Amino acid sequence: MTAPTPARCEISLVVNTHQRPRHLGLVLASIAAQEGVAGRFDVVVSDDGSTDDTAAVVAAFAARVPFPVRFTTEQRDGFRLARVRNRGALLAGGETLLFLDGDCILPPDHVAAYLARRRRGTALLGYCVRLPEEASRDLEPGTVDWHALSARVPRAERAAVARRLRKQRWHSWLRHPTKPRLAGGNFAVWRDDYVAVNGFDERFRGWGQEDDDLGLRLRAAGVRLEPIIDRTMTYHVWHPTDPSATPRWRDGANVGYFLRRGRLKKCRAGLVRRPCGQIVWGLPPDLPTTAVGRALAALLGGAPQAAPGAACEIDVVIRPGSGTFSRRAECRVVLLADGATGRSAPGIRPGWFGRRADQIVSTDPETLPAVLDGLG
């Protein structure tokens, strides 16, 4: 089922899953029931190390449908949704990538709706309505009326989605810098835009925030995020909540990393790994005057460096030293060496650190490699 060089098509459905073969079977059956899109899509099921019948479900499905189906899995190592989605994207043949959760079934016009709305430089933001446990219990691939799924949705859930759409439209009209937010279980993005930001950031492990992060980086790269829930949405089939999920967003394990300052548009641990040698650096002119500066120059070697005044990804100032931030940068970093502190470092005005620096790190030549790997 896994093809190293997938044939190109208009859109790829990238379905992530883990240990829910019944739910996945429903999702795949709803994909087979899509109308008006024959020959225009392929499917990739990306599994997070399931040890049940998931692989057999996908194999049986691939054997009976007329479109390409690929499957990828690897040994489970905690909740790694960002990595799972990136692995699926690497196997996809579509010029557009439609990411779907393996517990959310599609109405028959779902793929057609995305194809009709897609355009370069725009990501389409879908969502799901949640089916209650009772309405989810009797769903079977061979008996579901895909056109009647909306009848199973509680009135309160319909009202919540209507409110969400109003907010999304308002935020889009305002050109809000962070909203509407991207929800990873049902959205589409042009492959080129996804590659430009290096996909999902795989530093996110555990539940939450990897999709918020991708949305912010797409915006920073000039991609417009627009809602599509006025046209289509998926139907979440009930199951117990994942143990790594938290009741409150702010309590999630990834919140601290998500809220960091100095986020790079093109993440460092995504579709490909970006070591220090692939980052565009802004370095201070006094680099050779300190041990940390000399160690930094040696570590970066032939890494691309921005000319004075030119934009870069990571701009560096070393204290003690005389360099200042003088260029546009996605991440501004102060390296404190030789016991320097924000209060005592020479040449620093009160409040300068908080206003200009995204990250302030104490280091020495021995710890510097780990510091550089963690930036961005």
N, C-alpha and C positions, 0 to 999 in steps of 0.2 A: 504493500500500500504506500510506502514512502518512496517518493520520486526525488532524486537529487536535483533534477533540473525541470521543475514543473512547467507545463505549457502555459503560456500567458492567456488570461481571460479578463473579463471586465471587472469582476469582483470576487473576492475570496471570503468565505465565511469561516472565521477562526473561532472554534468552540473550545473553551477551556473546561476541564472536568476533573473530579477526583472522588472516587468511591461512591458514585451515584449512578449505577448503570441503568436503573429504571428511569430516572430523570433524563439521562442522556438519550435513551431510546425514544422518549417522547420528543425531545428536541430534534433528533435526526429524522423522525417520522414527519415532523412539521416542516422540515427543510425539503424533504421529498415531495411534500404537498404544495410547494411554492408554484405560483401560477404566472405565466407570461414571461418567464426568464430562462427557458430551456437553452442550453448551450452557452450561457453567459457567465456561469459561476463554477467555482470548485469549492471543496470543503476540506478543512484541516481540523482534526480533533487533536488537541494538545492536552495531554494527561499529566497530572502531577503525582505520578508514582502509584497509581491504583493497584491493589492486589486482588481485586475481585474479577467480575466478568466484563469489565470495561473493554478490554482489547477484543474480546469475542463479539461483543455488541457492535463495535465499529467494523470488524471484519465481515460480519454477516450483512450489515448495511451496505458496505462498499460493494459486495458481490451482487446486489440486486438493483442498484441505481445506475442511471446512465451518465452520471457526471463523476469527475475524479474525486476520490476521497483519500486523504493521507492521514497517517496516525503517527504521533510521536509521544514517547514517554521516557522517563528516566527514574532512577531510584529516588524515593521520597526523602527529602532533607528539610522538613519543616514546611510551612506554608509559603510558597514562592510563586505567587500569582504573576508577578511581573516577568519572571523568567519563563513561566509556562506560556504566556502570551507572546513573548519574543520568539520562543522556539517555534510556535505555530506560524508566526509571521514569516519566518525564514523559509518555511516550506510552501508558502502560499504563492499562487501564480497570478493573482489578481492585481490590476493597476490600482484598485481600491481595496482596502481591508475593512471588513465588517466584523468587529469583535463581538462575540456572544457568550454569555454564561451558559454552562451546560445544564442549568436547571430552569431555563426560561424558554418556553415554546413560542414559535412564531406564528402569527396569522398568515394566511395564504398570500397576501400581497406585500409582505414585509420587504423582501429583497427588491421587488419591483419599485417600491416606494423609495428606497435608497438610491437605486439606479436612476430614477427620474430626477431626484434632487441633487445628486452629487455634482460638484464642480471643483476644479483645482483651487487650492488655497483655502478650502473650507472643510472643516470637520463637522459632521452631522451628529447631534447629540440625541440619542434615544433614551428610553427609560423602560421600566416594567411596572405592570400592575400586579399586585400580590393576590394570588388565589388563596382562600382560607383552606385549612386542613381538610374539611369535609368536602369542599369542591374539588380538591386535588386527588382525593383518595381513589376515585373510580376512573381516573383517566387512563386509557389504554390506547396504544398506537393504532390498533386496528378498528377502534370504535369511536374515536373522537371526531366530532363535527368541527373541523377547524374554523368554519365560518361562524360558529356560534360560541366561540370562546368568551366573548364579551358578556354573555348572559350569566357567566359564572362569577363575575366581578362584583363585589359588594358595592353598594351605593357610596359608602364613605370613601372607598378606595378610588372610585371614579372622581369624586369631588376633590380628593387630594391631588390627583394627576392634573385636573383642570386648573387648580391653583398653581401647580408647578409650571404649567405651560404659560399662564399669565405672567408669572415672575420671569421666566426665561425670555419671553418676548420683550418685556420691559427692559431687562438687562441688556439684551441684544441691541435694542433701539438706542439705549444710553451709551453703548460701546463701553460697558463696564470693564475694568481691567482684569477682573478675576471671575466674573459670572456671565452667563450660566456655567456651572461647573460640569466637568466631564465625568460621567458615570461609566466605568469600564465595561459593564456587562452588556451594553448595547449601544455601540457608536461606530461610525465609519470615518475613515481618514484616507486620503490619497497616500499610496505607498511612498511616493517621493517625499512627502511632508513627514511621514513617520520615520523614514530613514534619516532625514535631515536633522532630527532631534535625537537620533540613535534609539528610538523606541522607548519602551518602559525602562525606568531606572531599577536595575536588579538589586540595588542596595536596600530597597524596600523588602523586608521579610516579615511575615506575619500579616495580619489583616489590616487593610486600610491605607489610604492616602497615595498609593502608587498612581491611581487614575487622576486625582487632583493635581499631582505633580506633573503628569504628562500634559494635562490641559494648560497649565501655566507655561510650560516650555513651548508648546505649540503656539500659544499666543505671542510669546516673546520672539518666536521665529516668523511672525507675521501671518499665521494661519487664523482665519476667522472661525469661531465656534458658533454654530446655529442649531436651534432645536428642530427636531423632526417629529415630536410626539403629537403634533396636530394631525399627522398623517398616519403614523403607525407606532405601535409599542409592543413589547413582548409580555408574556404572561408567566409570572414566577410561580412554579409549582412548589407547594409548601414542603419544608423539611426543617428539622431542628437547626438552630443557629450554630454556625461554626464556633468551636470552643475558643478560638483566638479573637473573635469579635468582641468588642466592648460596647456596653449600653450607650456610652457617651463618646462622641467623636474625639474629644480632647484627651480621653484616657487611653487611646490606642498606642501601641508600642512604637509606631512610626511617626507619631506627631512631632516629636523633637527634631527628627531629621527633616521632616517636611517643612517645618517652620524656620529652618536655617536661612541665613542670609548668604547671598553669593551663589545662587543657583545657576549653573551653566545651562544654556539652551540645549546643547548637545551633551547629554549625560555621559559620565565616564564608564559606567557599567551597564550597558544596554545590549543592543543587537551585537555590538562588538565592544571589546575592552579598549579603552583609550588610556594608555600609559602616559607618563609625563611628557614623553617625546612627541606626542601627538597633540598637545595643548599649545595654543598660541599664548606666549608669556609676555608680560611687560616687566622688564627688569630695571632696577635703579642704576644710575651711572656709577655709584660708589660700591658696586658689588665686590671688587677685589679688596676692599679695605677691612673686611671682617672675616673671621673664620667661617661663619655661617654663609656669608656671601660667596666665598670661594668654594665651599662645599656645594652650594646651590648651582653655581656655574658648572662644576664638574658633573653633577647629577643630570643636569638638563642637556649637556653636550650639544648635539645638533638639533635640539628642539626648536621649532619656529619661534622667533622673537619679533615682537612688534617694534617698528621704528619709533623714535621719539615722537610723541603726540599721536601716534596711530592707535587705533582700537585694538584690544586684545581680549582674550578670555579671562586670564588671571593676571592681575597687576600686583606686584610685590614691592613692599617697602620694608627695609630692615632697620631696626633700632637696637643699639645706637647706630646712627648714620644720618646722612643729610638728604636722602631721597624723599620725594613727595609723590602723591598720586597726581598725575598730569595727563591722563589719557582716559578715554572711555573704556570701561571694562565690565564684564559680567560679574566678576568676583574680585574684590579688593582685599588684600591680605597684608597684615603687619606681622612680621616675624620678629619676636623679641628675643634677643640673644644677650649673653654676658650679664644676666641679671636685670636687664632693662624691664621697666614696667610702664604701664599706661600713664602713671603719674610722674614718674621720674625720667622718662626717656627725653633726651634733649631735643629741642626744636619742635615740641608738640604743644599746641595751644590747648587750653581747657576745653573739653568736649570734642576735640578733633577726632579722637578714636571713634566715639559713638556715631558721629555724623558721617564720616568718610569710609571707615573700615567695615567690611562685612565680617571678617574673621580676624581675631588677634590671638596668636599662638606663641607660647614660649617654646624655644627649641635650641638645639645645639647640633653640631655636625653629625652626631650619632643618631639622634632622633629625627633628623630632617627628612630622610626617605619616607618614613611612615606619615609624617605631616603632609608632605606633598601628595602622597597617594590619597589622603583623605579630603583634599580640597575639592570644592565644586559640588 
